Amino acid sequence: MEPTVEETRRVWKVPSALSAFTHPDFRLFWIGAFLSFTGSWVQSFGQQALVYDLTHSEFKLGLITFLGAVPMFFGPLFGWVADRCNKRVVLVCCQVSLGLSALVMFFALSGGWASFELMCVLAFWNGVTSIIEIPTRQSLISRVVPPEDIASAIPMNAAAFNGARVIGPMIGGILFTTLGYSTLYLVNAISFLALIFAILGIKADLTAAQQFSSGLRETLFEGVRYVAQVAAFRLLVLLLVVNSLFGLCYFSQLAAFTESHLGAPKSELSSLMTTIGIGAIIGLVALAAVSRLPLKGWVPLISIVGFGASLLCFSFAHTLFEAKACGVFLGLFSAGHMAGTNTALQYFAPAELRGRVVSVHAWALGGVWPLGALLLGKMADLIGLVSAFRLGACVVLAVGLSALVFGSSLKSLKD
């Protein structure tokens, strides 16, 4: 007979920050996601370097990011899939789609017919898949842990993504040096099997809810309406939109910043990405540690201010060491803002609307971010990449400080 969750906590003295791991389904899901995310980060390193190799254009670096994420702009229209469909079926189909995309690029590179145009098409296809996959995967958390552990599960789930951000680029850098670009895409394609097997092994009920609050036509916008009606939720989404548009998009230009501004070799891009990932893990562990405290409204406010200040400092870096030092704080505060916002939205949203509310979060992050990446790429061509970084950082910092002073609705959020 398996021990109960409470018995597990008692025997192993599990801290509240890790309470989500006392649930077997969450542990299985976390391991599968971590392995899959690792493959994605291996490819992400290769994709940035490959695009910059093919084009030597900051604008085209931004363009491929834009094409890969622009479908997320329509994310709120597809949040109903997470609430109305069997999550197991949806997620398995999405992993298959993403894996096939990586395989196509692997064969293209191996056969010598890869091109920037093909990368754009596949990036757009992955974005279309993601508008369904992301809210479904994120809302699955509430099915594998009880309500009291959601605040621990969300940052720990984000830690899987950011832990992979540490390991993935390191593996990518080694594989690129020894085997070339094509292997990076093959590794990513294989990694999706880990999440597929994890999803199939989850014992919790992942079928659609039996009752719906409205018809499908009304359901399409129900999550948007709910967020718009709650002052704290409006502010959470607004802050994420601003950060996505002017701040978080910096990541799309890391290859150009490393090579052209810092003068570092291409292999150092992976070490810079790894450093940012380490900072993100630190931030997420800290967020999980305070998950039982009534600070869910404060975390996004403090994080966006910290991120704006960190990005401004990053723009003044002249050496790889300085960039890495700032990168730790970039990772820490960006993870705090994204996961803190997601935690607040999921924790306070009604269970029957959670998938659609998460889709609004995904839109504010993934739907706006590509516009920011495209804007940053264009601004980099016009005024230089460093000046574009500084301008965006100042906007984020100004908005964040204003919200910190005047955002009473968010600061008053209570458990």
ABEGO torsion letter per residue (X at the ends): XBBBAAAAAAAAGBBAAAAAAABAAAAAAAAAAAAAAAAAAAAAAAAAAAAAAAAGBAAAAAAAAAAAAAAAAAAAAAAAAAAABBAAAAAAAAAAAAAAAAAAAAAAAAAGABBAAAAAAAAAAAAAAAAAAAAAAAAAAAAABBAAAAAAAAAAAAAAAAAAAAAAAAAAAAAAAAAEAAAAAAAAAAAAAAAAAAAAABABBABBBABBABBAAAAAAAAAAAAAABAAAAAAAAAAAAAAAAAAAAAAAAAAAAAAAAGBBAAAAAAAAAAAAAAAAAAAAAAAAAAABBAAAAAAAAAAAAAAAAAAAAAABABAAAAAAAAAAAAAAAAAAAAAAAAAAAAABBAAAAAAAAAAAAAAAAAAAAAAAAAAAAAAAAAEAAAAAAAAAAAAAAAAAAAAAABAAAAABBX
